[in-house]
Each structure stands twice: as structure tokens, then as C-alpha cells.
Amino acid sequence: PGMINGNILTSTGAGTILIEYYVSQNDCEATTTQQIISSLTPDPEITSDNTPMCEGESRLLSASPAGGDFEVLSGPGDISGVTLTATGAGMIWIQYTYTQNNCTGSATQEILSFDIPEPDFTSDSGPICSGDTRILSAVPTGGTFSLLSGPGEINGNVLTCEGEGILLIEYEITLNGCSGNTVESIQAFETPSP
């Protein structure tokens, strides 16, 4: 399975290529032959997931046939063995290389990586009195407020103080499948009863 153009041999498949060299000089002719084993170039495939990742997330990579090597060609990612870790936001371009019978083939894959959101409270963090309510706000908008501890209750974005102590409030938001949170404490006082 091969072709010769001038003195260039091109393999066209797997098998044994038999080539002959012929020379004629002073009406004398001679030939010689050579056998060359030709192997197929591997055509590997990356079989692991290519869905988006979040910064700091790790993913086990896999490919077929097994036994090759992964590397990051470009983008915010690191590979250790078969573990890819996203190190920032952007497009990660990975390559898998497999060698068999001295023939090397490769496959590539692109994986989008997103930043972890870093939300901030924008509502008042000053003291609150029991029985009072406060509208909570944070950026980016669209997340969820929850009361981790303390004498109070949260309904949507409305905090109601129900006694004295420390109110520990969490705000969590998910963007592009990546979740980030922030926590704020508010001092709560008992309202005087004159």
C-alpha cells in the first residue's frame, strides 16, 4: 500500500510495501528490492466530557485508545496525569497524543471555563432591632439569601429580626453553572419595652 513519486515514497495504508530500484549502466542492468512495513496512523478520540467547567474545578480525562498523553495547548488549565484543572476563565484547548508502531496520531478538544462569582452585599450591615425588617440586596443580582444562624427569618430578600444576637446571612448566586457566595453578620438588639 504505497505510491512513489520520483524518489518520494508515500504510504497509503497498512501492510508490507515492496519497492524495487532498477539501474542500467553500460548495457548492464541490476535491480534490488526492499520491504517496508507500513502501519496505520492512530486515530484517537477524547471520550471525556467537554461541558463547561468552573475555575478551580478538576475533571478526569479519558481517551481511546488508552495509553497516550494529554497536554494543554492553550487556555487557563493545567493537566497532571489525566486530571485537568481549570485555573481561570476562558477556552481550554487540550490535546491527546497516542503512538503505536512508531506512528503518532492526536485529537483535540475545547472546554469553556468560567470564573467563580464573587458576590457582595450592598444592603445596610448596621445593627437591627428585634421586630424590625430590612430589605437585603447584593450584586450580582439574582441570587438567594439564607439565614445561617441567629434570631431572625428571611423571606425572599426581607430579613426580620426576632431577638438579640448575631444574624449570620449568606448570599449565593450561580452564573454559567458556577456558584459563589458571601456571608455577612448583623448585630441584632432587643427592642426596649419602656
N, C-alpha and C positions, 0 to 999 in steps of 0.2 A: 504493500500500500504506500506508494510514493510517486513523486514526479521529479524529473531532472530538467533544469533549465540552465544550459551551459555547464558550469561546474557547481551549481547550487541544487542540493537535494532537499526536497520538501516532503515530509511525512504527511500522509493523508489518512492514516488510521493505524489500528493496532495490528501487529503481525511481523513477519520477517521480510525485510526488503533485501533483495538480491541485486547488487549492482555489478556492472561489468565495465572494465576500462580496456579500450582497444587502441593499439598503436601500430602504425605501419611506417617502416623505415628501410630504405634501400631494398624495396621489394620484399622485405621480411615483415611478417605480421606476428603480433603477440597480443594476448589478452590475459587479464587477471580479473578475478571476481572477489566480491566481499559481501558478507551477510551482516545486516544491521537489524537489531531488534527494535521495533517501534512500539511504544506503549501509548495508550490514550492519555491525554491530559486530563487530570481530575476535574470534575465539575461540582465543587462542593456547594452546599446550601446552608445558610444560617437558619436554624429552626427555632431559636428562642424568640420571645415576644418583642415586637418593635413598637408597642404602645408608649405614649409619653411617660417620662419619669419626673420626679421631683428632686431638687438639689439635695444631696446627701443620701439619696436612695441608692440601694445596691440591687443588682439583678444577676442571676446566674445565666451565663450564655451557653448555648449549645449549637452544634452544627453536625452535619452529616456529609461525608463520613467523619467519625470521631478521630481524634489524634493529631489535629492540626493546631495552629496557633492563632490567637486573637490579638489584635492591636487596635489602638485608637489612631485613626488617620488625622482627624481634626475634631475640634469642639471641646466643650467642657466635660471631659470624662477621663477616668483612669481605669485601667484593667490590671488586675492581679490574678494570674492564672485564668480562670473562666468567670471571674466576678467583675462586672462593670459597675463603677460608682460614678454617679452624676455629681460634678463638682461646681456647677453653676447653671445659668440659663443659656440656651442656645441649641444648635443642632449638633449632635454627636454622630460622627461618621466612623463606623468600625469596619474592620476587615478581618476575614478568616482565611488563612492560607493553609493548604494541605498539599503535601508532597508524597508521591507514590511512584516507584520505579524511576526516580530522578526527574519526574515530570511534576510541575507545580501548577496548581490552579487556585483561584481565590474567589471569594464572594464578599460583597459589601452590604451594609445595612445602615440606614439613617434612623436615629432615635431623637425625638424632640425632648428637651429638658426644660423645666420651668423652675423659677425661683419659689422658695417658700414665702408666703405672705408674711409681712411684719406689721401687724395692725397696731394702732394706737388709740387710746381713749381720748375723746375730745370733750366729754361732759365733765361737769364740776366734780372734783375729787375731795372737796372740803367736807367738814363734818355734817352730819344729818341728825335730825331729832326723831325720836320714835313717833310713829303716826304720820310722818311726812313722806311724800313721794318725790321721786326725781326721775326726769327723763334721761336715759343713758344714750350716749352716742359714741361712735368710733369710726375710724377710717382704716381701710376702705369699707364702705357701707355694704350691707347685705349679709352680714354675719349673724351670730347668735350669742345673746348674753345669757349667762347662767350664774347662779349664786353657789359658790363652793362651800362657804361656811358663814356663820354669823346670823344675827337676829333680823331676818328680813325675808323678802319674797320678790321674785322678778316675774312679771307677766309681760312678755314681748320685750319692750325696751323700757318698761316702767319699773323702777325699784321702789318698794315700800319698806320703810324701816319699822320693825316691830319690837324693838327693845334696845338695850345698851350693849355695846361690844364692838368688835371689828367685823365689818362686812367685807368678805373677800369675793370679788366679782371677776369672772372670766369672760373674755370676748374671743370667739373663734370664728374664722372665716376660711372658706375653701374657694380657691381660684385655680382654674385649669387642673383640677384634681389634686391640688396641693394645699394642705391645711396649715394654718399658722394661728397662734393665739397670743394673748397678752392678759395679764392679771393685774388688778388694781384693788387696793384696800381703802375703805372708807370708815372713818371713826363714827360710830353711832352713839348718841347720848339719849338718856331717858328724858322725856319732856317733863319739866316741873309741873307739879299739881299744887298750885297755891291755895 
